[in-house]
Amino acid sequence: MVLDKSEENPDIDEIAVMATHREADVGSGYSAGMVEWCPNGDWAGVTSTIASTNDRSSYEFTYKGDGHLLYR
């Protein structure tokens, strides 16, 4: 999903996907976990070169949150 979205829109430079335990938690951040896709796993790592060339070779997925839920 993340890679598909970035290919559809080359102006996307980072993506975060948040997961919640309950529907009531939607809109309040994440309660189960979050996945970020960004250069070297650093949300602030997009340079002007990356933005203009769309070179995604340094991009990594990072996982935060409730680990046992992320790997089921």
N, C-alpha and C positions, 0 to 999 in steps of 0.2 A: 504494500500500500504506500509506504513512504517513498520508495523509489519511483513508483508509478506517478505519484503526485508531482515529484520533482521533475520528471521527464515531461509531463503535461505542461508545466509552467516553469520555464528556465529562470524566471525571476525569483523563485523560491530559493533561499540560501540556507535556511535551517528549518527543521521540523521537530515539533514536540507532540507526542501523543500521550495523553493522560488517561489513567484508568481509575475508576472508583469502585468501592465495595457496594455502595447503594445509590440508587437513582437520586435520593435526596442530597447526595454530596456533589452532584453535577453543578459546575459553576463556582465551586469553592476550592479549586485546585485538584490535587489527586489524593486519594486515600489508599489506593491499592498499589499504584506504581506509575512511573513515567519513563518513557523512552525518548531520548533526544538523538537526532541525527545532525551532526555538525562537524566542522573540520577538527581533526585530532581530538574529538570528544569535547571541544571547548566551544561553548555557545558564543563567545565573543571572538572566535577565530576566523571569521570571514574577512578576508582582505579584499582590496579593490581588484586585485588580479583574479582571485577566485570568483568574485561577483561578475566580472566582465567576461571571463573565459568559460565559466561554468565547469571548471576542473574539479571534479568530485573525488579525485584519487586519494585525498587525505581524510576523507569523511569516515567517521566511526559512529556506531550506535553505542550509547551509554544507557544503563538501566539504573533507576533509583526506586527505592520503595520496598514493598513487602516481597522479598525474594521468592518465598515459596509459592506465591500466587503467579509470579512472572514465568515460572518454568513448568507449570502444569500442562 
